[in-house]
Amino acid sequence: MTIDGTPDEIEKSWWYNSRTGEVEHGPESPSMNRIGPFASEEEARRAPETLAARSKAWEDEDRREDSWGGTP
């Protein structure tokens, strides 16, 4: 989801609270505990899995870049 930064759009988005494991509608908790924004409650609930998949993809990409021109 792309947020243009308007207060109305931010209030309508969903967030995952990494401290409590709860999903929030709108920015309820401090920003350091929020992951998002997400377009739906379901997307926010899947935040831990989404983050893990993205982290793995970045790690794999870094590994490919580090081995460029060499043996993988």
PyMOL Python script that loads the backbone (N, CA, C, O; Angstrom):
from pymol import cmd

cmd.read_pdbstr("""\
ATOM      1  N   MET A   1       0.843  -1.176   0.000  1.00  0.00           N
ATOM      2  CA  MET A   1       0.000   0.000   0.000  1.00  0.00           C
ATOM      3  C   MET A   1       0.884   1.234   0.000  1.00  0.00           C
ATOM      4  O   MET A   1       1.874   1.302   0.728  1.00  0.00           O
ATOM      5  N   THR A   2       0.532   2.174  -0.794  1.00  0.00           N
ATOM      6  CA  THR A   2       1.263   3.430  -0.825  1.00  0.00           C
ATOM      7  C   THR A   2       0.472   4.470  -0.050  1.00  0.00           C
ATOM      8  O   THR A   2      -0.710   4.691  -0.315  1.00  0.00           O
ATOM      9  N   ILE A   3       1.123   5.095   0.893  1.00  0.00           N
ATOM     10  CA  ILE A   3       0.491   6.140   1.685  1.00  0.00           C
ATOM     11  C   ILE A   3       1.027   7.470   1.203  1.00  0.00           C
ATOM     12  O   ILE A   3       2.241   7.663   1.123  1.00  0.00           O
ATOM     13  N   ASP A   4       0.130   8.389   0.881  1.00  0.00           N
ATOM     14  CA  ASP A   4       0.597   9.694   0.405  1.00  0.00           C
ATOM     15  C   ASP A   4       0.855  10.657   1.555  1.00  0.00           C
ATOM     16  O   ASP A   4       1.244  11.804   1.333  1.00  0.00           O
ATOM     17  N   GLY A   5       0.639  10.197   2.779  1.00  0.00           N
ATOM     18  CA  GLY A   5       0.968  11.011   3.931  1.00  0.00           C
ATOM     19  C   GLY A   5      -0.157  11.881   4.453  1.00  0.00           C
ATOM     20  O   GLY A   5       0.021  12.582   5.449  1.00  0.00           O
ATOM     21  N   THR A   6      -1.316  11.852   3.801  1.00  0.00           N
ATOM     22  CA  THR A   6      -2.402  12.665   4.308  1.00  0.00           C
ATOM     23  C   THR A   6      -2.929  12.045   5.601  1.00  0.00           C
ATOM     24  O   THR A   6      -2.982  10.821   5.724  1.00  0.00           O
ATOM     25  N   PRO A   7      -3.311  12.862   6.542  1.00  0.00           N
ATOM     26  CA  PRO A   7      -3.833  12.324   7.806  1.00  0.00           C
ATOM     27  C   PRO A   7      -5.021  11.387   7.600  1.00  0.00           C
ATOM     28  O   PRO A   7      -5.158  10.397   8.318  1.00  0.00           O
ATOM     29  N   ASP A   8      -5.877  11.691   6.629  1.00  0.00           N
ATOM     30  CA  ASP A   8      -7.043  10.849   6.385  1.00  0.00           C
ATOM     31  C   ASP A   8      -6.629   9.451   5.935  1.00  0.00           C
ATOM     32  O   ASP A   8      -7.186   8.458   6.404  1.00  0.00           O
ATOM     33  N   GLU A   9      -5.650   9.367   5.024  1.00  0.00           N
ATOM     34  CA  GLU A   9      -5.210   8.065   4.540  1.00  0.00           C
ATOM     35  C   GLU A   9      -4.495   7.281   5.634  1.00  0.00           C
ATOM     36  O   GLU A   9      -4.666   6.066   5.741  1.00  0.00           O
ATOM     37  N   ILE A  10      -3.705   7.960   6.438  1.00  0.00           N
ATOM     38  CA  ILE A  10      -3.014   7.282   7.534  1.00  0.00           C
ATOM     39  C   ILE A  10      -4.020   6.731   8.543  1.00  0.00           C
ATOM     40  O   ILE A  10      -3.844   5.621   9.045  1.00  0.00           O
ATOM     41  N   GLU A  11      -5.054   7.481   8.840  1.00  0.00           N
ATOM     42  CA  GLU A  11      -6.079   7.031   9.789  1.00  0.00           C
ATOM     43  C   GLU A  11      -6.849   5.818   9.277  1.00  0.00           C
ATOM     44  O   GLU A  11      -7.339   5.023  10.079  1.00  0.00           O
ATOM     45  N   LYS A  12      -6.965   5.662   7.969  1.00  0.00           N
ATOM     46  CA  LYS A  12      -7.717   4.548   7.388  1.00  0.00           C
ATOM     47  C   LYS A  12      -6.885   3.291   7.207  1.00  0.00           C
ATOM     48  O   LYS A  12      -7.433   2.240   6.873  1.00  0.00           O
ATOM     49  N   SER A  13      -5.590   3.369   7.415  1.00  0.00           N
ATOM     50  CA  SER A  13      -4.716   2.234   7.173  1.00  0.00           C
ATOM     51  C   SER A  13      -4.634   1.319   8.391  1.00  0.00           C
ATOM     52  O   SER A  13      -5.069   1.664   9.490  1.00  0.00           O
ATOM     53  N   TRP A  14      -4.061   0.141   8.156  1.00  0.00           N
ATOM     54  CA  TRP A  14      -3.899  -0.873   9.201  1.00  0.00           C
ATOM     55  C   TRP A  14      -2.429  -1.014   9.534  1.00  0.00           C
ATOM     56  O   TRP A  14      -1.568  -0.854   8.668  1.00  0.00           O
ATOM     57  N   TRP A  15      -2.143  -1.315  10.791  1.00  0.00           N
ATOM     58  CA  TRP A  15      -0.776  -1.420  11.283  1.00  0.00           C
ATOM     59  C   TRP A  15      -0.635  -2.673  12.136  1.00  0.00           C
ATOM     60  O   TRP A  15      -1.613  -3.146  12.715  1.00  0.00           O
ATOM     61  N   TYR A  16       0.557  -3.200  12.213  1.00  0.00           N
ATOM     62  CA  TYR A  16       0.864  -4.317  13.098  1.00  0.00           C
ATOM     63  C   TYR A  16       1.743  -3.783  14.222  1.00  0.00           C
ATOM     64  O   TYR A  16       2.765  -3.145  13.966  1.00  0.00           O
ATOM     65  N   ASN A  17       1.353  -4.038  15.445  1.00  0.00           N
ATOM     66  CA  ASN A  17       2.121  -3.596  16.599  1.00  0.00           C
ATOM     67  C   ASN A  17       3.104  -4.712  16.952  1.00  0.00           C
ATOM     68  O   ASN A  17       2.700  -5.781  17.410  1.00  0.00           O
ATOM     69  N   SER A  18       4.389  -4.459  16.736  1.00  0.00           N
ATOM     70  CA  SER A  18       5.404  -5.490  16.957  1.00  0.00           C
ATOM     71  C   SER A  18       5.629  -5.794  18.441  1.00  0.00           C
ATOM     72  O   SER A  18       6.152  -6.857  18.776  1.00  0.00           O
ATOM     73  N   ARG A  19       5.249  -4.896  19.314  1.00  0.00           N
ATOM     74  CA  ARG A  19       5.403  -5.130  20.749  1.00  0.00           C
ATOM     75  C   ARG A  19       4.299  -6.023  21.295  1.00  0.00           C
ATOM     76  O   ARG A  19       4.561  -6.934  22.080  1.00  0.00           O
ATOM     77  N   THR A  20       3.056  -5.759  20.879  1.00  0.00           N
ATOM     78  CA  THR A  20       1.919  -6.505  21.419  1.00  0.00           C
ATOM     79  C   THR A  20       1.459  -7.654  20.518  1.00  0.00           C
ATOM     80  O   THR A  20       0.789  -8.579  20.977  1.00  0.00           O
ATOM     81  N   GLY A  21       1.825  -7.588  19.226  1.00  0.00           N
ATOM     82  CA  GLY A  21       1.352  -8.602  18.278  1.00  0.00           C
ATOM     83  C   GLY A  21      -0.070  -8.351  17.809  1.00  0.00           C
ATOM     84  O   GLY A  21      -0.673  -9.206  17.160  1.00  0.00           O
ATOM     85  N   GLU A  22      -0.609  -7.184  18.135  1.00  0.00           N
ATOM     86  CA  GLU A  22      -1.980  -6.842  17.770  1.00  0.00           C
ATOM     87  C   GLU A  22      -2.015  -6.012  16.485  1.00  0.00           C
ATOM     88  O   GLU A  22      -1.045  -5.344  16.127  1.00  0.00           O
ATOM     89  N   VAL A  23      -3.152  -6.074  15.807  1.00  0.00           N
ATOM     90  CA  VAL A  23      -3.397  -5.263  14.623  1.00  0.00           C
ATOM     91  C   VAL A  23      -4.161  -4.024  15.060  1.00  0.00           C
ATOM     92  O   VAL A  23      -5.074  -4.101  15.882  1.00  0.00           O
ATOM     93  N   GLU A  24      -3.778  -2.876  14.499  1.00  0.00           N
ATOM     94  CA  GLU A  24      -4.405  -1.604  14.863  1.00  0.00           C
ATOM     95  C   GLU A  24      -4.957  -0.929  13.614  1.00  0.00           C
ATOM     96  O   GLU A  24      -4.364  -1.001  12.538  1.00  0.00           O
ATOM     97  N   HIS A  25      -6.090  -0.278  13.773  1.00  0.00           N
ATOM     98  CA  HIS A  25      -6.672   0.500  12.681  1.00  0.00           C
ATOM     99  C   HIS A  25      -6.354   1.959  12.958  1.00  0.00           C
ATOM    100  O   HIS A  25      -6.889   2.569  13.884  1.00  0.00           O
ATOM    101  N   GLY A  26      -5.471   2.502  12.132  1.00  0.00           N
ATOM    102  CA  GLY A  26      -4.962   3.843  12.390  1.00  0.00           C
ATOM    103  C   GLY A  26      -3.751   3.751  13.298  1.00  0.00           C
ATOM    104  O   GLY A  26      -3.525   2.719  13.931  1.00  0.00           O
ATOM    105  N   PRO A  27      -2.975   4.812  13.367  1.00  0.00           N
ATOM    106  CA  PRO A  27      -1.754   4.784  14.171  1.00  0.00           C
ATOM    107  C   PRO A  27      -2.049   4.968  15.659  1.00  0.00           C
ATOM    108  O   PRO A  27      -2.040   6.091  16.163  1.00  0.00           O
ATOM    109  N   GLU A  28      -2.310   3.864  16.358  1.00  0.00           N
ATOM    110  CA  GLU A  28      -2.664   3.926  17.776  1.00  0.00           C
ATOM    111  C   GLU A  28      -1.446   3.923  18.699  1.00  0.00           C
ATOM    112  O   GLU A  28      -1.452   4.570  19.746  1.00  0.00           O
ATOM    113  N   SER A  29      -0.419   3.204  18.310  1.00  0.00           N
ATOM    114  CA  SER A  29       0.741   3.045  19.191  1.00  0.00           C
ATOM    115  C   SER A  29       1.914   3.884  18.687  1.00  0.00           C
ATOM    116  O   SER A  29       1.863   4.414  17.577  1.00  0.00           O
ATOM    117  N   PRO A  30       2.962   4.008  19.487  1.00  0.00           N
ATOM    118  CA  PRO A  30       4.140   4.769  19.052  1.00  0.00           C
ATOM    119  C   PRO A  30       4.729   4.179  17.765  1.00  0.00           C
ATOM    120  O   PRO A  30       4.680   2.968  17.545  1.00  0.00           O
ATOM    121  N   SER A  31       5.282   5.049  16.926  1.00  0.00           N
ATOM    122  CA  SER A  31       5.780   4.612  15.629  1.00  0.00           C
ATOM    123  C   SER A  31       6.865   3.541  15.740  1.00  0.00           C
ATOM    124  O   SER A  31       6.988   2.709  14.841  1.00  0.00           O
ATOM    125  N   MET A  32       7.646   3.536  16.805  1.00  0.00           N
ATOM    126  CA  MET A  32       8.706   2.535  16.949  1.00  0.00           C
ATOM    127  C   MET A  32       8.144   1.122  17.110  1.00  0.00           C
ATOM    128  O   MET A  32       8.871   0.147  16.922  1.00  0.00           O
ATOM    129  N   ASN A  33       6.859   0.997  17.457  1.00  0.00           N
ATOM    130  CA  ASN A  33       6.232  -0.311  17.623  1.00  0.00           C
ATOM    131  C   ASN A  33       5.345  -0.708  16.447  1.00  0.00           C
ATOM    132  O   ASN A  33       4.824  -1.822  16.414  1.00  0.00           O
ATOM    133  N   ARG A  34       5.170   0.191  15.485  1.00  0.00           N
ATOM    134  CA  ARG A  34       4.243  -0.059  14.377  1.00  0.00           C
ATOM    135  C   ARG A  34       4.967  -0.520  13.129  1.00  0.00           C
ATOM    136  O   ARG A  34       6.028  -0.002  12.777  1.00  0.00           O
ATOM    137  N   ILE A  35       4.376  -1.505  12.465  1.00  0.00           N
ATOM    138  CA  ILE A  35       4.827  -1.949  11.157  1.00  0.00           C
ATOM    139  C   ILE A  35       3.668  -1.703  10.197  1.00  0.00           C
ATOM    140  O   ILE A  35       2.532  -2.088  10.472  1.00  0.00           O
ATOM    141  N   GLY A  36       3.960  -1.071   9.090  1.00  0.00           N
ATOM    142  CA  GLY A  36       2.908  -0.794   8.126  1.00  0.00           C
ATOM    143  C   GLY A  36       3.195   0.498   7.419  1.00  0.00           C
ATOM    144  O   GLY A  36       4.310   1.012   7.497  1.00  0.00           O
ATOM    145  N   PRO A  37       2.263   1.010   6.763  1.00  0.00           N
ATOM    146  CA  PRO A  37       0.838   0.693   6.791  1.00  0.00           C
ATOM    147  C   PRO A  37       0.479  -0.426   5.827  1.00  0.00           C
ATOM    148  O   PRO A  37       1.219  -0.734   4.893  1.00  0.00           O
ATOM    149  N   PHE A  38      -0.668  -1.020   6.080  1.00  0.00           N
ATOM    150  CA  PHE A  38      -1.224  -2.067   5.240  1.00  0.00           C
ATOM    151  C   PHE A  38      -2.608  -1.646   4.785  1.00  0.00           C
ATOM    152  O   PHE A  38      -3.286  -0.866   5.454  1.00  0.00           O
ATOM    153  N   ALA A  39      -3.019  -2.171   3.640  1.00  0.00           N
ATOM    154  CA  ALA A  39      -4.311  -1.806   3.061  1.00  0.00           C
ATOM    155  C   ALA A  39      -5.482  -2.492   3.756  1.00  0.00           C
ATOM    156  O   ALA A  39      -6.612  -2.009   3.694  1.00  0.00           O
ATOM    157  N   SER A  40      -5.214  -3.624   4.422  1.00  0.00           N
ATOM    158  CA  SER A  40      -6.312  -4.354   5.052  1.00  0.00           C
ATOM    159  C   SER A  40      -5.860  -4.939   6.389  1.00  0.00           C
ATOM    160  O   SER A  40      -4.667  -5.034   6.677  1.00  0.00           O
ATOM    161  N   GLU A  41      -6.826  -5.316   7.173  1.00  0.00           N
ATOM    162  CA  GLU A  41      -6.545  -5.945   8.462  1.00  0.00           C
ATOM    163  C   GLU A  41      -5.809  -7.267   8.251  1.00  0.00           C
ATOM    164  O   GLU A  41      -4.876  -7.583   8.990  1.00  0.00           O
ATOM    165  N   GLU A  42      -6.222  -8.033   7.254  1.00  0.00           N
ATOM    166  CA  GLU A  42      -5.585  -9.323   6.970  1.00  0.00           C
ATOM    167  C   GLU A  42      -4.112  -9.149   6.597  1.00  0.00           C
ATOM    168  O   GLU A  42      -3.264  -9.914   7.055  1.00  0.00           O
ATOM    169  N   GLU A  43      -3.805  -8.151   5.773  1.00  0.00           N
ATOM    170  CA  GLU A  43      -2.406  -7.893   5.416  1.00  0.00           C
ATOM    171  C   GLU A  43      -1.598  -7.549   6.669  1.00  0.00           C
ATOM    172  O   GLU A  43      -0.467  -8.010   6.826  1.00  0.00           O
ATOM    173  N   ALA A  44      -2.166  -6.754   7.542  1.00  0.00           N
ATOM    174  CA  ALA A  44      -1.468  -6.381   8.774  1.00  0.00           C
ATOM    175  C   ALA A  44      -1.243  -7.609   9.662  1.00  0.00           C
ATOM    176  O   ALA A  44      -0.192  -7.717  10.294  1.00  0.00           O
ATOM    177  N   ARG A  45      -2.194  -8.524   9.722  1.00  0.00           N
ATOM    178  CA  ARG A  45      -2.033  -9.744  10.514  1.00  0.00           C
ATOM    179  C   ARG A  45      -0.890 -10.601   9.999  1.00  0.00           C
ATOM    180  O   ARG A  45      -0.245 -11.311  10.771  1.00  0.00           O
ATOM    181  N   ARG A  46      -0.635 -10.539   8.700  1.00  0.00           N
ATOM    182  CA  ARG A  46       0.444 -11.328   8.091  1.00  0.00           C
ATOM    183  C   ARG A  46       1.790 -10.598   8.122  1.00  0.00           C
ATOM    184  O   ARG A  46       2.748 -11.066   7.508  1.00  0.00           O
ATOM    185  N   ALA A  47       1.885  -9.479   8.813  1.00  0.00           N
ATOM    186  CA  ALA A  47       3.113  -8.680   8.833  1.00  0.00           C
ATOM    187  C   ALA A  47       4.353  -9.486   9.213  1.00  0.00           C
ATOM    188  O   ALA A  47       5.371  -9.356   8.532  1.00  0.00           O
ATOM    189  N   PRO A  48       4.327 -10.310  10.260  1.00  0.00           N
ATOM    190  CA  PRO A  48       5.544 -11.061  10.598  1.00  0.00           C
ATOM    191  C   PRO A  48       6.017 -11.967   9.454  1.00  0.00           C
ATOM    192  O   PRO A  48       7.215 -12.059   9.188  1.00  0.00           O
ATOM    193  N   GLU A  49       5.075 -12.634   8.782  1.00  0.00           N
ATOM    194  CA  GLU A  49       5.440 -13.506   7.669  1.00  0.00           C
ATOM    195  C   GLU A  49       5.958 -12.684   6.484  1.00  0.00           C
ATOM    196  O   GLU A  49       6.912 -13.079   5.815  1.00  0.00           O
ATOM    197  N   THR A  50       5.321 -11.543   6.235  1.00  0.00           N
ATOM    198  CA  THR A  50       5.745 -10.671   5.145  1.00  0.00           C
ATOM    199  C   THR A  50       7.157 -10.165   5.391  1.00  0.00           C
ATOM    200  O   THR A  50       7.988 -10.162   4.483  1.00  0.00           O
ATOM    201  N   LEU A  51       7.428  -9.738   6.619  1.00  0.00           N
ATOM    202  CA  LEU A  51       8.772  -9.256   6.960  1.00  0.00           C
ATOM    203  C   LEU A  51       9.816 -10.360   6.829  1.00  0.00           C
ATOM    204  O   LEU A  51      10.915 -10.119   6.329  1.00  0.00           O
ATOM    205  N   ALA A  52       9.482 -11.556   7.272  1.00  0.00           N
ATOM    206  CA  ALA A  52      10.428 -12.670   7.172  1.00  0.00           C
ATOM    207  C   ALA A  52      10.733 -12.996   5.711  1.00  0.00           C
ATOM    208  O   ALA A  52      11.887 -13.238   5.358  1.00  0.00           O
ATOM    209  N   ALA A  53       9.711 -13.002   4.865  1.00  0.00           N
ATOM    210  CA  ALA A  53       9.918 -13.301   3.444  1.00  0.00           C
ATOM    211  C   ALA A  53      10.767 -12.219   2.781  1.00  0.00           C
ATOM    212  O   ALA A  53      11.665 -12.529   1.997  1.00  0.00           O
ATOM    213  N   ARG A  54      10.490 -10.957   3.089  1.00  0.00           N
ATOM    214  CA  ARG A  54      11.279  -9.868   2.505  1.00  0.00           C
ATOM    215  C   ARG A  54      12.720  -9.917   2.996  1.00  0.00           C
ATOM    216  O   ARG A  54      13.650  -9.692   2.222  1.00  0.00           O
ATOM    217  N   SER A  55      12.905 -10.205   4.258  1.00  0.00           N
ATOM    218  CA  SER A  55      14.246 -10.289   4.814  1.00  0.00           C
ATOM    219  C   SER A  55      15.047 -11.400   4.134  1.00  0.00           C
ATOM    220  O   SER A  55      16.223 -11.222   3.815  1.00  0.00           O
ATOM    221  N   LYS A  56      14.401 -12.546   3.915  1.00  0.00           N
ATOM    222  CA  LYS A  56      15.064 -13.659   3.232  1.00  0.00           C
ATOM    223  C   LYS A  56      15.419 -13.267   1.813  1.00  0.00           C
ATOM    224  O   LYS A  56      16.518 -13.571   1.349  1.00  0.00           O
ATOM    225  N   ALA A  57      14.515 -12.599   1.111  1.00  0.00           N
ATOM    226  CA  ALA A  57      14.773 -12.180  -0.269  1.00  0.00           C
ATOM    227  C   ALA A  57      15.957 -11.208  -0.312  1.00  0.00           C
ATOM    228  O   ALA A  57      16.804 -11.309  -1.199  1.00  0.00           O
ATOM    229  N   TRP A  58      16.022 -10.274   0.633  1.00  0.00           N
ATOM    230  CA  TRP A  58      17.144  -9.327   0.675  1.00  0.00           C
ATOM    231  C   TRP A  58      18.453 -10.054   0.977  1.00  0.00           C
ATOM    232  O   TRP A  58      19.490  -9.754   0.385  1.00  0.00           O
ATOM    233  N   GLU A  59      18.397 -11.011   1.901  1.00  0.00           N
ATOM    234  CA  GLU A  59      19.584 -11.787   2.233  1.00  0.00           C
ATOM    235  C   GLU A  59      20.078 -12.564   1.017  1.00  0.00           C
ATOM    236  O   GLU A  59      21.277 -12.598   0.742  1.00  0.00           O
ATOM    237  N   ASP A  60      19.153 -13.187   0.291  1.00  0.00           N
ATOM    238  CA  ASP A  60      19.514 -13.935  -0.918  1.00  0.00           C
ATOM    239  C   ASP A  60      20.119 -13.005  -1.967  1.00  0.00           C
ATOM    240  O   ASP A  60      21.104 -13.350  -2.621  1.00  0.00           O
ATOM    241  N   GLU A  61      19.525 -11.833  -2.120  1.00  0.00           N
ATOM    242  CA  GLU A  61      20.050 -10.864  -3.085  1.00  0.00           C
ATOM    243  C   GLU A  61      21.462 -10.414  -2.690  1.00  0.00           C
ATOM    244  O   GLU A  61      22.348 -10.326  -3.541  1.00  0.00           O
ATOM    245  N   ASP A  62      21.668 -10.133  -1.411  1.00  0.00           N
ATOM    246  CA  ASP A  62      22.999  -9.743  -0.938  1.00  0.00           C
ATOM    247  C   ASP A  62      24.014 -10.848  -1.200  1.00  0.00           C
ATOM    248  O   ASP A  62      25.146 -10.577  -1.601  1.00  0.00           O
ATOM    249  N   ARG A  63      23.603 -12.101  -0.971  1.00  0.00           N
ATOM    250  CA  ARG A  63      24.500 -13.229  -1.182  1.00  0.00           C
ATOM    251  C   ARG A  63      24.881 -13.327  -2.662  1.00  0.00           C
ATOM    252  O   ARG A  63      26.042 -13.578  -2.986  1.00  0.00           O
ATOM    253  N   ARG A  64      23.904 -13.129  -3.565  1.00  0.00           N
ATOM    254  CA  ARG A  64      24.190 -13.157  -5.008  1.00  0.00           C
ATOM    255  C   ARG A  64      25.135 -12.022  -5.391  1.00  0.00           C
ATOM    256  O   ARG A  64      26.074 -12.227  -6.161  1.00  0.00           O
ATOM    257  N   GLU A  65      24.890 -10.834  -4.861  1.00  0.00           N
ATOM    258  CA  GLU A  65      25.745  -9.696  -5.169  1.00  0.00           C
ATOM    259  C   GLU A  65      27.157  -9.901  -4.627  1.00  0.00           C
ATOM    260  O   GLU A  65      28.130  -9.545  -5.292  1.00  0.00           O
ATOM    261  N   ASP A  66      27.281 -10.468  -3.435  1.00  0.00           N
ATOM    262  CA  ASP A  66      28.592 -10.706  -2.845  1.00  0.00           C
ATOM    263  C   ASP A  66      29.398 -11.731  -3.632  1.00  0.00           C
ATOM    264  O   ASP A  66      30.628 -11.689  -3.629  1.00  0.00           O
ATOM    265  N   SER A  67      28.713 -12.649  -4.305  1.00  0.00           N
ATOM    266  CA  SER A  67      29.415 -13.686  -5.052  1.00  0.00           C
ATOM    267  C   SER A  67      29.510 -13.356  -6.542  1.00  0.00           C
ATOM    268  O   SER A  67      29.910 -14.213  -7.330  1.00  0.00           O
ATOM    269  N   TRP A  68      29.158 -12.148  -6.942  1.00  0.00           N
ATOM    270  CA  TRP A  68      29.209 -11.761  -8.334  1.00  0.00           C
ATOM    271  C   TRP A  68      30.610 -11.915  -8.876  1.00  0.00           C
ATOM    272  O   TRP A  68      31.576 -11.409  -8.306  1.00  0.00           O
ATOM    273  N   GLY A  69      30.706 -12.621  -9.985  1.00  0.00           N
ATOM    274  CA  GLY A  69      31.993 -12.847 -10.615  1.00  0.00           C
ATOM    275  C   GLY A  69      32.782 -13.967  -9.968  1.00  0.00           C
ATOM    276  O   GLY A  69      33.862 -14.325 -10.437  1.00  0.00           O
ATOM    277  N   GLY A  70      32.248 -14.517  -8.896  1.00  0.00           N
ATOM    278  CA  GLY A  70      32.941 -15.609  -8.213  1.00  0.00           C
ATOM    279  C   GLY A  70      32.075 -16.856  -8.211  1.00  0.00           C
ATOM    280  O   GLY A  70      31.147 -16.984  -9.009  1.00  0.00           O
ATOM    281  N   THR A  71      32.378 -17.739  -7.340  1.00  0.00           N
ATOM    282  CA  THR A  71      31.599 -18.959  -7.207  1.00  0.00           C
ATOM    283  C   THR A  71      30.502 -18.722  -6.179  1.00  0.00           C
ATOM    284  O   THR A  71      30.799 -18.315  -5.056  1.00  0.00           O
ATOM    285  N   PRO A  72      29.246 -18.963  -6.532  1.00  0.00           N
ATOM    286  CA  PRO A  72      28.150 -18.746  -5.570  1.00  0.00           C
ATOM    287  C   PRO A  72      28.213 -19.659  -4.378  1.00  0.00           C
ATOM    288  O   PRO A  72      27.357 -19.584  -3.497  1.00  0.00           O
TER     289      PRO A  72
END
""", "prot")
cmd.dss("prot")
cmd.show_as("cartoon", "prot")
cmd.util.cbc("prot")
cmd.orient("prot")
